[in-house]
Amino acid sequence: ELVIALRGLSLGVILETNGLLVDQDRARFLKQMQVGQVAVSLDSDRPEGHNLFRGVPGSFARSLAGLKNLVAERLNTQIIIALWRGNQARLPEIVRWAEKLGVNSIKINPVNSLGRGGELAGRGELLSVEQVLKCFSRVREIRKEVGPRIHFDIPMAFHSLEEIRGGVCGTCGIRTILGLLPNGRFSMCGIGLGCDALSFGKLGESDIPRLWREAPVLKKIRREIPARLEGTCGRCIFRARCLGKCRAEAHALTDRLSGPFGFCQEALALGKFPASRLVPEQAPGTGRNRGAGRKT
């Protein structure tokens, strides 16, 4: 019903799903409705690896069957791989396996510490900055031999200009999102379920156009992102396009929408942030960037 309603408004539709309910009839329906892309979460090429991460016995077989139904209908399909300690060693094998399934693209998402990721972090199962960068380097090598476009969800500053032009990296469109959550509230993403500070309002309490114009959190986003980004994000040459990567994660870590993105801040402390992607720090007492005072 939702897809029909959105297409009736001439809106494009993309879908991210675990694939468990995508039978042949639903796959055929999505094709008929001209859904732009359907992404299915598959975290391993082995049932035990996927089922362990998802915590649902038998989910691998059902998700894989759903994906195959989508591929059979020639939909634009993508596999999303959640990257964590349990599958990092097999990442090249997983990507090559995914390519053989006939999908159009593969996206690799390093798991962050939000939501269930907090449980994984507590058990030491999330990857460090250095481990993520090593995986990213391996993926760059795999790109040379694998057909589908491989997207590695890492901040834009770590990508080459060729990768940026090629569209294999992206960021959250925080300034253009009005997300409706299962509890009827609006937020930028699912973090709004547990964070009242990032709630824009509730369905039925205000008409949507007015909420979009006047919600305090939305006004704050427009005011601060990217103009007031802090730390590494404030110095990054891509801040106007990257928008500080994931503002939900930054808010969770710093309690500020403008706070620095944790990955980039840690990478800078480790000497792993590309120096060419940073503007010079301000000289003390000048209020201007070093080397920026000369008139032209």
C-alpha positions as CSV (number, residue, x, y, z in Angstrom):
1,E,0.0,0.0,0.0
2,L,2.8,2.4,0.8
3,V,4.6,1.8,-2.5
4,I,1.4,2.3,-4.4
5,A,0.7,5.6,-2.5
6,L,4.2,6.9,-3.2
7,R,4.2,6.0,-6.9
8,G,0.8,7.6,-7.1
9,L,2.4,10.9,-6.0
10,S,5.1,10.4,-8.8
11,L,7.7,9.9,-6.1
12,G,10.7,7.6,-6.7
13,V,11.0,4.6,-4.4
14,I,14.0,2.7,-3.1
15,L,13.8,-0.1,-0.6
16,E,16.1,-1.5,2.0
17,T,15.0,-4.9,3.4
18,N,16.1,-8.0,5.1
19,G,14.5,-9.9,2.2
20,L,12.6,-12.3,4.5
21,L,9.2,-11.6,3.0
22,V,10.2,-11.0,-0.6
23,D,8.5,-13.9,-2.4
24,Q,8.1,-14.1,-6.2
25,D,4.8,-12.2,-6.1
26,R,6.2,-9.3,-4.1
27,A,9.3,-9.1,-6.3
28,R,7.1,-9.0,-9.4
29,F,5.0,-6.3,-7.8
30,L,8.1,-4.2,-7.1
31,K,9.2,-4.5,-10.7
32,Q,5.7,-3.5,-11.9
33,M,5.8,-0.4,-9.7
34,Q,9.2,0.5,-11.1
35,V,10.9,0.7,-7.8
36,G,14.3,2.2,-8.4
37,Q,16.4,0.0,-6.2
38,V,16.0,-2.8,-3.7
39,A,18.9,-3.5,-1.2
40,V,19.0,-6.7,0.8
41,S,21.1,-7.2,3.9
42,L,23.4,-10.2,3.6
43,D,26.4,-10.2,6.0
44,S,28.1,-13.4,5.0
45,D,28.4,-16.0,2.3
46,R,27.9,-18.6,4.9
47,P,24.6,-19.3,6.7
48,E,26.2,-19.5,10.2
49,G,27.9,-16.1,9.8
50,H,24.8,-14.2,8.7
51,N,22.5,-15.9,11.2
52,L,24.9,-15.2,14.1
53,F,25.0,-11.5,13.3
54,R,21.3,-11.2,12.7
55,G,20.3,-13.4,15.7
56,V,17.6,-15.1,13.6
57,P,18.1,-18.8,12.9
58,G,17.4,-19.6,9.3
59,S,17.4,-16.0,8.2
60,F,20.2,-16.5,5.7
61,A,18.3,-19.0,3.5
62,R,15.2,-16.8,3.5
63,S,17.1,-13.5,2.8
64,L,19.0,-15.2,0.0
65,A,15.8,-16.6,-1.6
66,G,14.3,-13.1,-1.5
67,L,17.3,-11.6,-3.2
68,K,17.2,-14.2,-5.9
69,N,13.5,-13.4,-6.6
70,L,14.5,-9.8,-7.1
71,V,17.4,-10.6,-9.4
72,A,15.1,-12.9,-11.4
73,E,12.8,-9.9,-12.0
74,R,15.8,-7.9,-13.3
75,L,15.3,-5.2,-10.6
76,N,18.2,-2.9,-9.7
77,T,19.5,-4.9,-6.7
78,Q,22.1,-4.3,-4.1
79,I,23.6,-6.4,-1.3
80,I,24.4,-4.5,2.0
81,I,27.1,-6.1,4.1
82,A,27.4,-5.0,7.8
83,L,31.1,-5.1,8.5
84,W,32.2,-6.3,12.0
85,R,34.8,-8.4,13.7
86,G,32.9,-11.6,12.7
87,N,33.2,-11.2,9.0
88,Q,36.1,-8.9,8.3
89,A,38.5,-11.8,7.6
90,R,36.2,-13.2,4.9
91,L,35.3,-9.8,3.3
92,P,37.0,-10.6,-0.1
93,E,35.3,-13.9,-0.3
94,I,31.9,-12.4,0.6
95,V,32.2,-9.7,-2.0
96,R,33.2,-12.2,-4.8
97,W,30.3,-14.4,-3.7
98,A,27.9,-11.5,-3.8
99,E,29.1,-10.6,-7.3
100,K,28.2,-14.0,-8.6
101,L,24.6,-13.6,-7.4
102,G,24.1,-11.1,-10.3
103,V,23.4,-8.0,-8.2
104,N,24.0,-4.5,-9.6
105,S,26.0,-3.2,-6.6
106,I,27.4,-4.0,-3.2
107,K,27.5,-1.7,-0.2
108,I,29.8,-2.3,2.8
109,N,28.7,-0.6,6.1
110,P,31.1,-0.7,9.0
111,V,28.9,-1.2,12.1
112,N,28.8,1.8,14.4
113,S,28.0,2.0,18.1
114,L,24.4,3.1,17.8
115,G,21.5,0.8,18.7
116,R,22.4,-2.8,18.7
117,G,25.9,-1.8,17.7
118,G,26.4,-0.6,21.3
119,E,26.0,-4.2,22.5
120,L,28.7,-5.3,20.0
121,A,31.0,-2.5,21.1
122,G,30.6,-3.6,24.7
123,R,31.8,-7.1,23.6
124,G,34.7,-5.7,21.6
125,E,33.2,-6.8,18.3
126,L,33.3,-3.6,16.4
127,L,36.3,-2.7,14.2
128,S,38.8,0.0,15.1
129,V,39.6,2.8,12.7
130,E,42.8,1.1,11.6
131,Q,40.9,-2.2,10.9
132,V,38.2,-0.4,8.9
133,L,40.9,1.4,6.8
134,K,42.6,-1.9,6.2
135,C,39.3,-3.4,5.0
136,F,38.8,-0.3,2.8
137,S,42.2,-0.9,1.2
138,R,41.4,-4.5,0.5
139,V,38.1,-3.5,-1.2
140,R,40.0,-1.1,-3.4
141,E,42.0,-4.0,-4.7
142,I,38.9,-6.2,-5.2
143,R,37.2,-3.4,-7.3
144,K,39.7,-4.2,-10.0
145,E,38.3,-7.7,-10.5
146,V,34.7,-7.5,-9.4
147,G,31.9,-6.3,-11.8
148,P,29.4,-4.6,-9.5
149,R,30.0,-1.1,-8.1
150,I,31.3,-1.5,-4.6
151,H,30.3,1.2,-2.1
152,F,32.3,1.3,1.1
153,D,30.6,3.5,3.7
154,I,33.5,5.5,5.0
155,P,33.7,9.4,5.2
156,M,34.3,11.1,1.9
157,A,37.7,12.5,3.0
158,F,39.2,9.0,2.8
159,H,38.1,8.4,-0.8
160,S,40.1,9.4,-3.9
161,L,38.7,12.1,-6.2
162,E,38.1,9.3,-8.8
163,E,36.0,7.4,-6.3
164,I,34.0,10.5,-5.4
165,R,33.3,11.3,-9.1
166,G,32.4,7.7,-9.7
167,G,29.7,7.8,-7.0
168,V,31.0,4.9,-4.9
169,C,30.8,7.0,-1.7
170,G,28.0,8.9,-0.2
171,T,26.7,10.5,2.9
172,C,23.5,11.2,4.8
173,G,21.2,13.8,3.3
174,I,20.4,15.1,6.7
175,R,19.1,18.5,5.4
176,T,16.5,16.8,3.1
177,I,15.1,14.0,5.4
178,L,11.8,13.8,7.2
179,G,11.8,10.3,8.6
180,L,8.6,8.8,9.9
181,L,9.2,6.3,12.7
182,P,7.1,3.3,13.8
183,N,5.9,5.2,16.8
184,G,4.4,8.0,14.6
185,R,7.2,10.5,15.4
186,F,9.4,12.3,12.9
187,S,13.2,12.2,13.1
188,M,16.2,12.0,10.8
189,C,16.5,8.3,11.2
190,G,15.8,5.4,13.7
191,I,17.9,7.1,16.4
192,G,14.8,9.2,17.1
193,L,13.2,6.2,18.7
194,G,15.4,6.6,21.7
195,C,16.4,10.2,21.5
196,D,13.7,12.8,22.1
197,A,16.1,15.6,21.4
198,L,16.2,14.5,17.7
199,S,12.4,14.3,17.4
200,F,10.9,16.7,14.9
201,G,7.2,16.2,16.0
202,K,4.4,13.7,15.8
203,L,2.2,12.7,12.9
204,G,-1.2,14.3,13.3
205,E,-0.1,17.0,15.7
206,S,1.0,19.4,13.0
207,D,0.5,19.4,9.2
208,I,3.7,18.2,7.5
209,P,4.5,21.4,5.5
210,R,4.4,23.5,8.7
211,L,6.4,21.0,10.6
212,W,9.0,21.0,7.8
213,R,9.3,24.8,8.0
214,E,9.1,25.3,11.8
215,A,10.3,22.3,13.8
216,P,13.1,23.6,16.1
217,V,15.4,20.6,15.4
218,L,15.1,21.1,11.6
219,K,15.8,24.8,12.0
220,K,18.9,23.9,14.1
221,I,20.1,21.4,11.4
222,R,19.8,24.1,8.7
223,R,21.6,26.6,10.9
224,E,24.5,24.4,12.0
225,I,25.1,21.8,9.2
226,P,27.6,22.3,7.7
227,A,28.2,25.9,8.9
228,R,29.1,25.1,12.5
229,L,30.6,21.7,12.3
230,E,33.3,21.2,14.9
231,G,36.6,19.4,15.2
232,T,37.9,17.5,12.2
233,C,34.5,17.9,10.4
234,G,34.8,21.7,10.6
235,R,38.3,21.6,9.0
236,C,37.5,19.1,6.3
237,I,37.5,20.4,2.7
238,F,34.4,18.2,2.0
239,R,32.3,19.4,4.8
240,A,29.8,21.1,2.5
241,R,29.2,17.8,0.7
242,C,29.8,15.2,3.4
243,L,27.8,17.3,6.0
244,G,29.8,15.6,8.8
245,K,28.8,12.1,7.7
246,C,26.4,10.7,10.3
247,R,25.0,13.5,12.5
248,A,23.0,11.0,14.5
249,E,26.2,9.2,15.6
250,A,27.9,12.5,16.3
251,H,25.0,13.6,18.5
252,A,25.0,10.3,20.4
253,L,28.7,10.7,21.2
254,T,28.9,14.5,21.8
255,D,25.3,15.5,22.6
256,R,25.6,18.1,19.9
257,L,24.4,18.1,16.3
258,S,27.5,20.0,15.3
259,G,29.9,17.7,17.1
260,P,32.8,16.0,15.2
261,F,32.2,12.6,13.6
262,G,34.0,10.0,15.9
263,F,35.7,8.0,13.1
264,C,37.3,11.1,11.6
265,Q,38.3,12.5,15.0
266,E,40.0,9.3,16.0
267,A,41.7,8.9,12.6
268,L,43.2,12.4,13.0
269,A,44.5,11.5,16.5
270,L,46.1,8.4,15.0
271,G,47.6,10.3,12.1
272,K,45.4,8.4,9.7
273,F,43.3,11.3,8.4
274,P,44.5,12.5,5.0
275,A,46.3,15.8,5.6
276,S,45.4,17.0,2.1
277,R,41.7,17.0,3.1
278,L,42.1,19.5,6.0
279,V,42.2,23.3,5.8
280,P,45.0,24.8,8.0
281,E,44.2,25.5,11.6
282,Q,43.6,29.1,12.5
283,A,46.7,31.0,13.7
284,P,46.3,32.1,17.3
285,G,44.7,35.6,17.7
286,T,44.2,36.1,14.0
287,G,40.7,34.8,13.5
288,R,41.8,33.6,10.1
289,N,43.3,30.5,8.6
290,R,47.1,30.5,8.2
291,G,48.1,31.6,4.8
292,A,44.7,33.0,4.0
293,G,45.3,36.6,4.7
294,R,46.9,37.7,1.4
295,K,44.7,39.9,-0.9
296,T,44.1,38.9,-4.5
